[in-house]
Amino acid sequence: MMRNEMAELAIEIDVAYMFFWQTAWMIDRGLPTNVEASLLKLVVTELSQKLASAAMSILGPYGELEKGTKWTP
C-alpha cells in the first residue's frame, strides 16, 4: 500500500514538473498564461498537501513530535 502511494506521488510530481515547464515555456514566448498559471498553483498546492499527508502516514506518531522532546532522536 505504501509503495502504491509513493508511486502515485512520484507520478503527480512528474506531472507538476512538466506542467511547470510548459507554463514557463509559454511565458518565455509571451503567450498568455492566465489559466495555466492558476492551474499550476492549484496542482502544486494540492500536491504539497498530499506530500505532507504521506509523510505523516509514513512517520506515524513520530511525525508529530516536537524538536527537543525526549522521544526525538
PDB file of N, CA, C and O in Angstrom:
ATOM      1  N   MET A   1       0.830  -1.186   0.000  1.00  0.00           N
ATOM      2  CA  MET A   1       0.000   0.000   0.000  1.00  0.00           C
ATOM      3  C   MET A   1       0.877   1.252   0.000  1.00  0.00           C
ATOM      4  O   MET A   1       0.583   2.234  -0.682  1.00  0.00           O
ATOM      5  N   MET A   2       1.951   1.197   0.774  1.00  0.00           N
ATOM      6  CA  MET A   2       2.857   2.339   0.852  1.00  0.00           C
ATOM      7  C   MET A   2       3.548   2.581  -0.484  1.00  0.00           C
ATOM      8  O   MET A   2       3.727   3.725  -0.902  1.00  0.00           O
ATOM      9  N   ARG A   3       3.936   1.489  -1.154  1.00  0.00           N
ATOM     10  CA  ARG A   3       4.584   1.620  -2.458  1.00  0.00           C
ATOM     11  C   ARG A   3       3.652   2.253  -3.481  1.00  0.00           C
ATOM     12  O   ARG A   3       4.071   3.096  -4.274  1.00  0.00           O
ATOM     13  N   ASN A   4       2.396   1.846  -3.462  1.00  0.00           N
ATOM     14  CA  ASN A   4       1.427   2.420  -4.393  1.00  0.00           C
ATOM     15  C   ASN A   4       1.256   3.912  -4.154  1.00  0.00           C
ATOM     16  O   ASN A   4       1.194   4.692  -5.105  1.00  0.00           O
ATOM     17  N   GLU A   5       1.180   4.310  -2.895  1.00  0.00           N
ATOM     18  CA  GLU A   5       1.031   5.727  -2.574  1.00  0.00           C
ATOM     19  C   GLU A   5       2.259   6.514  -3.030  1.00  0.00           C
ATOM     20  O   GLU A   5       2.136   7.614  -3.569  1.00  0.00           O
ATOM     21  N   MET A   6       3.442   5.942  -2.808  1.00  0.00           N
ATOM     22  CA  MET A   6       4.667   6.619  -3.229  1.00  0.00           C
ATOM     23  C   MET A   6       4.749   6.696  -4.754  1.00  0.00           C
ATOM     24  O   MET A   6       5.214   7.697  -5.298  1.00  0.00           O
ATOM     25  N   ALA A   7       4.306   5.656  -5.439  1.00  0.00           N
ATOM     26  CA  ALA A   7       4.311   5.662  -6.907  1.00  0.00           C
ATOM     27  C   ALA A   7       3.355   6.725  -7.442  1.00  0.00           C
ATOM     28  O   ALA A   7       3.688   7.445  -8.384  1.00  0.00           O
ATOM     29  N   GLU A   8       2.173   6.825  -6.845  1.00  0.00           N
ATOM     30  CA  GLU A   8       1.223   7.851  -7.264  1.00  0.00           C
ATOM     31  C   GLU A   8       1.776   9.248  -7.031  1.00  0.00           C
ATOM     32  O   GLU A   8       1.596  10.134  -7.868  1.00  0.00           O
ATOM     33  N   LEU A   9       2.447   9.455  -5.906  1.00  0.00           N
ATOM     34  CA  LEU A   9       3.057  10.752  -5.631  1.00  0.00           C
ATOM     35  C   LEU A   9       4.165  11.057  -6.630  1.00  0.00           C
ATOM     36  O   LEU A   9       4.299  12.198  -7.073  1.00  0.00           O
ATOM     37  N   ALA A  10       4.948  10.070  -6.985  1.00  0.00           N
ATOM     38  CA  ALA A  10       6.012  10.281  -7.970  1.00  0.00           C
ATOM     39  C   ALA A  10       5.439  10.677  -9.325  1.00  0.00           C
ATOM     40  O   ALA A  10       5.993  11.536 -10.010  1.00  0.00           O
ATOM     41  N   ILE A  11       4.340  10.056  -9.709  1.00  0.00           N
ATOM     42  CA  ILE A  11       3.682  10.409 -10.969  1.00  0.00           C
ATOM     43  C   ILE A  11       3.156  11.831 -10.913  1.00  0.00           C
ATOM     44  O   ILE A  11       3.319  12.592 -11.867  1.00  0.00           O
ATOM     45  N   GLU A  12       2.526  12.197  -9.803  1.00  0.00           N
ATOM     46  CA  GLU A  12       1.986  13.547  -9.666  1.00  0.00           C
ATOM     47  C   GLU A  12       3.096  14.599  -9.648  1.00  0.00           C
ATOM     48  O   GLU A  12       2.913  15.703 -10.161  1.00  0.00           O
ATOM     49  N   ILE A  13       4.236  14.263  -9.065  1.00  0.00           N
ATOM     50  CA  ILE A  13       5.379  15.186  -9.080  1.00  0.00           C
ATOM     51  C   ILE A  13       5.858  15.389 -10.514  1.00  0.00           C
ATOM     52  O   ILE A  13       6.138  16.518 -10.918  1.00  0.00           O
ATOM     53  N   ASP A  14       5.953  14.309 -11.284  1.00  0.00           N
ATOM     54  CA  ASP A  14       6.374  14.427 -12.686  1.00  0.00           C
ATOM     55  C   ASP A  14       5.389  15.255 -13.503  1.00  0.00           C
ATOM     56  O   ASP A  14       5.796  16.065 -14.336  1.00  0.00           O
ATOM     57  N   VAL A  15       4.099  15.056 -13.267  1.00  0.00           N
ATOM     58  CA  VAL A  15       3.083  15.830 -13.989  1.00  0.00           C
ATOM     59  C   VAL A  15       3.211  17.313 -13.636  1.00  0.00           C
ATOM     60  O   VAL A  15       3.164  18.164 -14.524  1.00  0.00           O
ATOM     61  N   ALA A  16       3.370  17.626 -12.359  1.00  0.00           N
ATOM     62  CA  ALA A  16       3.521  19.019 -11.944  1.00  0.00           C
ATOM     63  C   ALA A  16       4.786  19.622 -12.545  1.00  0.00           C
ATOM     64  O   ALA A  16       4.790  20.783 -12.954  1.00  0.00           O
ATOM     65  N   TYR A  17       5.857  18.836 -12.599  1.00  0.00           N
ATOM     66  CA  TYR A  17       7.120  19.302 -13.169  1.00  0.00           C
ATOM     67  C   TYR A  17       6.952  19.637 -14.645  1.00  0.00           C
ATOM     68  O   TYR A  17       7.409  20.689 -15.091  1.00  0.00           O
ATOM     69  N   MET A  18       6.308  18.766 -15.409  1.00  0.00           N
ATOM     70  CA  MET A  18       6.092  19.022 -16.831  1.00  0.00           C
ATOM     71  C   MET A  18       5.154  20.202 -17.048  1.00  0.00           C
ATOM     72  O   MET A  18       5.354  21.005 -17.959  1.00  0.00           O
ATOM     73  N   PHE A  19       4.126  20.301 -16.203  1.00  0.00           N
ATOM     74  CA  PHE A  19       3.187  21.414 -16.303  1.00  0.00           C
ATOM     75  C   PHE A  19       3.887  22.736 -16.012  1.00  0.00           C
ATOM     76  O   PHE A  19       3.607  23.750 -16.651  1.00  0.00           O
ATOM     77  N   PHE A  20       4.804  22.718 -15.037  1.00  0.00           N
ATOM     78  CA  PHE A  20       5.587  23.907 -14.722  1.00  0.00           C
ATOM     79  C   PHE A  20       6.402  24.358 -15.924  1.00  0.00           C
ATOM     80  O   PHE A  20       6.413  25.543 -16.258  1.00  0.00           O
ATOM     81  N   TRP A  21       7.089  23.418 -16.582  1.00  0.00           N
ATOM     82  CA  TRP A  21       7.931  23.784 -17.708  1.00  0.00           C
ATOM     83  C   TRP A  21       7.112  24.221 -18.914  1.00  0.00           C
ATOM     84  O   TRP A  21       7.564  25.067 -19.686  1.00  0.00           O
ATOM     85  N   GLN A  22       5.934  23.671 -19.089  1.00  0.00           N
ATOM     86  CA  GLN A  22       5.065  24.129 -20.171  1.00  0.00           C
ATOM     87  C   GLN A  22       4.635  25.568 -19.915  1.00  0.00           C
ATOM     88  O   GLN A  22       4.632  26.389 -20.832  1.00  0.00           O
ATOM     89  N   THR A  23       4.275  25.872 -18.681  1.00  0.00           N
ATOM     90  CA  THR A  23       3.883  27.236 -18.334  1.00  0.00           C
ATOM     91  C   THR A  23       5.061  28.198 -18.501  1.00  0.00           C
ATOM     92  O   THR A  23       4.885  29.309 -19.000  1.00  0.00           O
ATOM     93  N   ALA A  24       6.253  27.778 -18.090  1.00  0.00           N
ATOM     94  CA  ALA A  24       7.442  28.619 -18.261  1.00  0.00           C
ATOM     95  C   ALA A  24       7.727  28.848 -19.741  1.00  0.00           C
ATOM     96  O   ALA A  24       8.108  29.951 -20.135  1.00  0.00           O
ATOM     97  N   TRP A  25       7.547  27.816 -20.563  1.00  0.00           N
ATOM     98  CA  TRP A  25       7.752  27.948 -21.999  1.00  0.00           C
ATOM     99  C   TRP A  25       6.788  28.972 -22.588  1.00  0.00           C
ATOM    100  O   TRP A  25       7.173  29.784 -23.429  1.00  0.00           O
ATOM    101  N   MET A  26       5.532  28.928 -22.144  1.00  0.00           N
ATOM    102  CA  MET A  26       4.534  29.879 -22.632  1.00  0.00           C
ATOM    103  C   MET A  26       4.891  31.307 -22.220  1.00  0.00           C
ATOM    104  O   MET A  26       4.745  32.238 -23.012  1.00  0.00           O
ATOM    105  N   ILE A  27       5.354  31.479 -20.995  1.00  0.00           N
ATOM    106  CA  ILE A  27       5.761  32.810 -20.532  1.00  0.00           C
ATOM    107  C   ILE A  27       6.940  33.310 -21.354  1.00  0.00           C
ATOM    108  O   ILE A  27       6.991  34.483 -21.722  1.00  0.00           O
ATOM    109  N   ASP A  28       7.886  32.422 -21.641  1.00  0.00           N
ATOM    110  CA  ASP A  28       9.065  32.785 -22.420  1.00  0.00           C
ATOM    111  C   ASP A  28       8.693  33.241 -23.829  1.00  0.00           C
ATOM    112  O   ASP A  28       9.355  34.111 -24.396  1.00  0.00           O
ATOM    113  N   ARG A  29       7.647  32.662 -24.390  1.00  0.00           N
ATOM    114  CA  ARG A  29       7.205  33.016 -25.737  1.00  0.00           C
ATOM    115  C   ARG A  29       6.247  34.204 -25.743  1.00  0.00           C
ATOM    116  O   ARG A  29       5.828  34.653 -26.810  1.00  0.00           O
ATOM    117  N   GLY A  30       5.897  34.713 -24.570  1.00  0.00           N
ATOM    118  CA  GLY A  30       4.987  35.851 -24.496  1.00  0.00           C
ATOM    119  C   GLY A  30       3.527  35.487 -24.650  1.00  0.00           C
ATOM    120  O   GLY A  30       2.695  36.351 -24.925  1.00  0.00           O
ATOM    121  N   LEU A  31       3.211  34.224 -24.477  1.00  0.00           N
ATOM    122  CA  LEU A  31       1.823  33.771 -24.582  1.00  0.00           C
ATOM    123  C   LEU A  31       1.087  34.017 -23.267  1.00  0.00           C
ATOM    124  O   LEU A  31       1.704  33.984 -22.203  1.00  0.00           O
ATOM    125  N   PRO A  32      -0.214  34.261 -23.326  1.00  0.00           N
ATOM    126  CA  PRO A  32      -0.966  34.458 -22.074  1.00  0.00           C
ATOM    127  C   PRO A  32      -1.062  33.151 -21.286  1.00  0.00           C
ATOM    128  O   PRO A  32      -1.324  32.090 -21.851  1.00  0.00           O
ATOM    129  N   THR A  33      -0.848  33.244 -19.992  1.00  0.00           N
ATOM    130  CA  THR A  33      -0.849  32.045 -19.141  1.00  0.00           C
ATOM    131  C   THR A  33      -1.814  32.172 -17.971  1.00  0.00           C
ATOM    132  O   THR A  33      -1.567  31.621 -16.899  1.00  0.00           O
ATOM    133  N   ASN A  34      -2.899  32.889 -18.170  1.00  0.00           N
ATOM    134  CA  ASN A  34      -3.837  33.093 -17.062  1.00  0.00           C
ATOM    135  C   ASN A  34      -4.362  31.779 -16.503  1.00  0.00           C
ATOM    136  O   ASN A  34      -4.311  31.551 -15.295  1.00  0.00           O
ATOM    137  N   VAL A  35      -4.857  30.927 -17.365  1.00  0.00           N
ATOM    138  CA  VAL A  35      -5.422  29.647 -16.933  1.00  0.00           C
ATOM    139  C   VAL A  35      -4.321  28.709 -16.453  1.00  0.00           C
ATOM    140  O   VAL A  35      -4.463  28.054 -15.421  1.00  0.00           O
ATOM    141  N   GLU A  36      -3.228  28.644 -17.201  1.00  0.00           N
ATOM    142  CA  GLU A  36      -2.147  27.722 -16.862  1.00  0.00           C
ATOM    143  C   GLU A  36      -1.508  28.061 -15.520  1.00  0.00           C
ATOM    144  O   GLU A  36      -1.231  27.168 -14.719  1.00  0.00           O
ATOM    145  N   ALA A  37      -1.275  29.342 -15.275  1.00  0.00           N
ATOM    146  CA  ALA A  37      -0.662  29.749 -14.008  1.00  0.00           C
ATOM    147  C   ALA A  37      -1.570  29.425 -12.828  1.00  0.00           C
ATOM    148  O   ALA A  37      -1.095  28.981 -11.783  1.00  0.00           O
ATOM    149  N   SER A  38      -2.862  29.643 -12.990  1.00  0.00           N
ATOM    150  CA  SER A  38      -3.804  29.333 -11.914  1.00  0.00           C
ATOM    151  C   SER A  38      -3.878  27.835 -11.661  1.00  0.00           C
ATOM    152  O   SER A  38      -3.891  27.394 -10.512  1.00  0.00           O
ATOM    153  N   LEU A  39      -3.926  27.058 -12.731  1.00  0.00           N
ATOM    154  CA  LEU A  39      -3.972  25.607 -12.574  1.00  0.00           C
ATOM    155  C   LEU A  39      -2.678  25.069 -11.994  1.00  0.00           C
ATOM    156  O   LEU A  39      -2.702  24.136 -11.191  1.00  0.00           O
ATOM    157  N   LEU A  40      -1.548  25.641 -12.387  1.00  0.00           N
ATOM    158  CA  LEU A  40      -0.270  25.217 -11.830  1.00  0.00           C
ATOM    159  C   LEU A  40      -0.235  25.449 -10.327  1.00  0.00           C
ATOM    160  O   LEU A  40       0.227  24.592  -9.575  1.00  0.00           O
ATOM    161  N   LYS A  41      -0.719  26.601  -9.889  1.00  0.00           N
ATOM    162  CA  LYS A  41      -0.750  26.880  -8.454  1.00  0.00           C
ATOM    163  C   LYS A  41      -1.646  25.879  -7.737  1.00  0.00           C
ATOM    164  O   LYS A  41      -1.290  25.384  -6.668  1.00  0.00           O
ATOM    165  N   LEU A  42      -2.794  25.579  -8.310  1.00  0.00           N
ATOM    166  CA  LEU A  42      -3.720  24.625  -7.705  1.00  0.00           C
ATOM    167  C   LEU A  42      -3.095  23.233  -7.624  1.00  0.00           C
ATOM    168  O   LEU A  42      -3.176  22.578  -6.586  1.00  0.00           O
ATOM    169  N   VAL A  43      -2.477  22.783  -8.702  1.00  0.00           N
ATOM    170  CA  VAL A  43      -1.864  21.453  -8.736  1.00  0.00           C
ATOM    171  C   VAL A  43      -0.748  21.340  -7.710  1.00  0.00           C
ATOM    172  O   VAL A  43      -0.663  20.348  -6.986  1.00  0.00           O
ATOM    173  N   VAL A  44       0.113  22.359  -7.647  1.00  0.00           N
ATOM    174  CA  VAL A  44       1.254  22.305  -6.727  1.00  0.00           C
ATOM    175  C   VAL A  44       0.792  22.402  -5.274  1.00  0.00           C
ATOM    176  O   VAL A  44       1.364  21.745  -4.404  1.00  0.00           O
ATOM    177  N   THR A  45      -0.225  23.205  -4.999  1.00  0.00           N
ATOM    178  CA  THR A  45      -0.744  23.312  -3.634  1.00  0.00           C
ATOM    179  C   THR A  45      -1.340  21.985  -3.175  1.00  0.00           C
ATOM    180  O   THR A  45      -1.074  21.535  -2.061  1.00  0.00           O
ATOM    181  N   GLU A  46      -2.139  21.364  -4.023  1.00  0.00           N
ATOM    182  CA  GLU A  46      -2.721  20.071  -3.659  1.00  0.00           C
ATOM    183  C   GLU A  46      -1.644  18.999  -3.519  1.00  0.00           C
ATOM    184  O   GLU A  46      -1.731  18.136  -2.646  1.00  0.00           O
ATOM    185  N   LEU A  47      -0.634  19.054  -4.376  1.00  0.00           N
ATOM    186  CA  LEU A  47       0.458  18.091  -4.294  1.00  0.00           C
ATOM    187  C   LEU A  47       1.230  18.259  -2.985  1.00  0.00           C
ATOM    188  O   LEU A  47       1.603  17.266  -2.361  1.00  0.00           O
ATOM    189  N   SER A  48       1.470  19.480  -2.569  1.00  0.00           N
ATOM    190  CA  SER A  48       2.196  19.691  -1.311  1.00  0.00           C
ATOM    191  C   SER A  48       1.395  19.163  -0.125  1.00  0.00           C
ATOM    192  O   SER A  48       1.976  18.641   0.827  1.00  0.00           O
ATOM    193  N   GLN A  49       0.078  19.290  -0.169  1.00  0.00           N
ATOM    194  CA  GLN A  49      -0.752  18.737   0.897  1.00  0.00           C
ATOM    195  C   GLN A  49      -0.703  17.217   0.893  1.00  0.00           C
ATOM    196  O   GLN A  49      -0.647  16.597   1.955  1.00  0.00           O
ATOM    197  N   LYS A  50      -0.723  16.613  -0.285  1.00  0.00           N
ATOM    198  CA  LYS A  50      -0.632  15.156  -0.377  1.00  0.00           C
ATOM    199  C   LYS A  50       0.721  14.654   0.113  1.00  0.00           C
ATOM    200  O   LYS A  50       0.801  13.622   0.780  1.00  0.00           O
ATOM    201  N   LEU A  51       1.788  15.388  -0.219  1.00  0.00           N
ATOM    202  CA  LEU A  51       3.123  15.002   0.248  1.00  0.00           C
ATOM    203  C   LEU A  51       3.222  15.082   1.765  1.00  0.00           C
ATOM    204  O   LEU A  51       3.790  14.193   2.400  1.00  0.00           O
ATOM    205  N   ALA A  52       2.676  16.139   2.345  1.00  0.00           N
ATOM    206  CA  ALA A  52       2.697  16.269   3.799  1.00  0.00           C
ATOM    207  C   ALA A  52       1.886  15.159   4.453  1.00  0.00           C
ATOM    208  O   ALA A  52       2.299  14.607   5.473  1.00  0.00           O
ATOM    209  N   SER A  53       0.745  14.832   3.880  1.00  0.00           N
ATOM    210  CA  SER A  53      -0.085  13.762   4.422  1.00  0.00           C
ATOM    211  C   SER A  53       0.624  12.411   4.325  1.00  0.00           C
ATOM    212  O   SER A  53       0.566  11.606   5.255  1.00  0.00           O
ATOM    213  N   ALA A  54       1.290  12.169   3.199  1.00  0.00           N
ATOM    214  CA  ALA A  54       2.023  10.910   3.040  1.00  0.00           C
ATOM    215  C   ALA A  54       3.168  10.824   4.035  1.00  0.00           C
ATOM    216  O   ALA A  54       3.420   9.765   4.609  1.00  0.00           O
ATOM    217  N   ALA A  55       3.859  11.933   4.238  1.00  0.00           N
ATOM    218  CA  ALA A  55       4.961  11.937   5.203  1.00  0.00           C
ATOM    219  C   ALA A  55       4.452  11.639   6.605  1.00  0.00           C
ATOM    220  O   ALA A  55       5.095  10.900   7.351  1.00  0.00           O
ATOM    221  N   MET A  56       3.310  12.201   6.973  1.00  0.00           N
ATOM    222  CA  MET A  56       2.745  11.944   8.298  1.00  0.00           C
ATOM    223  C   MET A  56       2.307  10.485   8.439  1.00  0.00           C
ATOM    224  O   MET A  56       2.460   9.895   9.508  1.00  0.00           O
ATOM    225  N   SER A  57       1.765   9.900   7.373  1.00  0.00           N
ATOM    226  CA  SER A  57       1.348   8.499   7.478  1.00  0.00           C
ATOM    227  C   SER A  57       2.559   7.570   7.538  1.00  0.00           C
ATOM    228  O   SER A  57       2.502   6.523   8.183  1.00  0.00           O
ATOM    229  N   ILE A  58       3.654   7.944   6.872  1.00  0.00           N
ATOM    230  CA  ILE A  58       4.864   7.127   6.923  1.00  0.00           C
ATOM    231  C   ILE A  58       5.523   7.228   8.292  1.00  0.00           C
ATOM    232  O   ILE A  58       5.932   6.220   8.867  1.00  0.00           O
ATOM    233  N   LEU A  59       5.622   8.436   8.808  1.00  0.00           N
ATOM    234  CA  LEU A  59       6.280   8.641  10.100  1.00  0.00           C
ATOM    235  C   LEU A  59       5.424   8.181  11.275  1.00  0.00           C
ATOM    236  O   LEU A  59       5.946   7.873  12.346  1.00  0.00           O
ATOM    237  N   GLY A  60       4.124   8.136  11.075  1.00  0.00           N
ATOM    238  CA  GLY A  60       3.238   7.715  12.151  1.00  0.00           C
ATOM    239  C   GLY A  60       3.270   8.692  13.305  1.00  0.00           C
ATOM    240  O   GLY A  60       3.347   9.901  13.088  1.00  0.00           O
ATOM    241  N   PRO A  61       3.211   8.192  14.530  1.00  0.00           N
ATOM    242  CA  PRO A  61       3.172   9.096  15.681  1.00  0.00           C
ATOM    243  C   PRO A  61       4.454   9.909  15.843  1.00  0.00           C
ATOM    244  O   PRO A  61       4.436  10.972  16.464  1.00  0.00           O
ATOM    245  N   TYR A  62       5.569   9.421  15.292  1.00  0.00           N
ATOM    246  CA  TYR A  62       6.811  10.177  15.405  1.00  0.00           C
ATOM    247  C   TYR A  62       6.787  11.455  14.572  1.00  0.00           C
ATOM    248  O   TYR A  62       7.583  12.364  14.806  1.00  0.00           O
ATOM    249  N   GLY A  63       5.893  11.526  13.617  1.00  0.00           N
ATOM    250  CA  GLY A  63       5.774  12.727  12.804  1.00  0.00           C
ATOM    251  C   GLY A  63       5.212  13.905  13.564  1.00  0.00           C
ATOM    252  O   GLY A  63       5.297  15.040  13.094  1.00  0.00           O
ATOM    253  N   GLU A  64       4.644  13.663  14.723  1.00  0.00           N
ATOM    254  CA  GLU A  64       4.030  14.725  15.499  1.00  0.00           C
ATOM    255  C   GLU A  64       4.901  15.209  16.654  1.00  0.00           C
ATOM    256  O   GLU A  64       4.491  16.103  17.395  1.00  0.00           O
ATOM    257  N   LEU A  65       6.066  14.652  16.820  1.00  0.00           N
ATOM    258  CA  LEU A  65       6.931  15.055  17.923  1.00  0.00           C
ATOM    259  C   LEU A  65       7.558  16.411  17.658  1.00  0.00           C
ATOM    260  O   LEU A  65       7.892  16.740  16.520  1.00  0.00           O
ATOM    261  N   GLU A  66       7.713  17.183  18.697  1.00  0.00           N
ATOM    262  CA  GLU A  66       8.366  18.474  18.582  1.00  0.00           C
ATOM    263  C   GLU A  66       9.866  18.313  18.764  1.00  0.00           C
ATOM    264  O   GLU A  66      10.332  17.399  19.443  1.00  0.00           O
ATOM    265  N   LYS A  67      10.595  19.199  18.159  1.00  0.00           N
ATOM    266  CA  LYS A  67      12.049  19.168  18.258  1.00  0.00           C
ATOM    267  C   LYS A  67      12.462  19.394  19.722  1.00  0.00           C
ATOM    268  O   LYS A  67      11.979  20.314  20.382  1.00  0.00           O
ATOM    269  N   GLY A  68      13.352  18.549  20.202  1.00  0.00           N
ATOM    270  CA  GLY A  68      13.855  18.703  21.553  1.00  0.00           C
ATOM    271  C   GLY A  68      13.163  17.834  22.598  1.00  0.00           C
ATOM    272  O   GLY A  68      13.614  17.798  23.743  1.00  0.00           O
ATOM    273  N   THR A  69      12.080  17.128  22.247  1.00  0.00           N
ATOM    274  CA  THR A  69      11.451  16.250  23.223  1.00  0.00           C
ATOM    275  C   THR A  69      12.298  14.988  23.399  1.00  0.00           C
ATOM    276  O   THR A  69      13.151  14.679  22.567  1.00  0.00           O
ATOM    277  N   LYS A  70      12.051  14.278  24.475  1.00  0.00           N
ATOM    278  CA  LYS A  70      12.916  13.127  24.774  1.00  0.00           C
ATOM    279  C   LYS A  70      12.741  11.971  23.803  1.00  0.00           C
ATOM    280  O   LYS A  70      13.614  11.105  23.740  1.00  0.00           O
ATOM    281  N   TRP A  71      11.650  11.916  23.041  1.00  0.00           N
ATOM    282  CA  TRP A  71      11.398  10.810  22.122  1.00  0.00           C
ATOM    283  C   TRP A  71      11.962  11.070  20.735  1.00  0.00           C
ATOM    284  O   TRP A  71      11.972  10.156  19.910  1.00  0.00           O
ATOM    285  N   THR A  72      12.427  12.271  20.446  1.00  0.00           N
ATOM    286  CA  THR A  72      13.032  12.525  19.139  1.00  0.00           C
ATOM    287  C   THR A  72      14.497  12.135  19.172  1.00  0.00           C
ATOM    288  O   THR A  72      15.186  12.397  20.157  1.00  0.00           O
ATOM    289  N   PRO A  73      14.979  11.514  18.109  1.00  0.00           N
ATOM    290  CA  PRO A  73      16.401  11.106  18.101  1.00  0.00           C
ATOM    291  C   PRO A  73      17.324  12.320  17.985  1.00  0.00           C
ATOM    292  O   PRO A  73      18.546  12.167  17.963  1.00  0.00           O
TER     293      PRO A  73
END
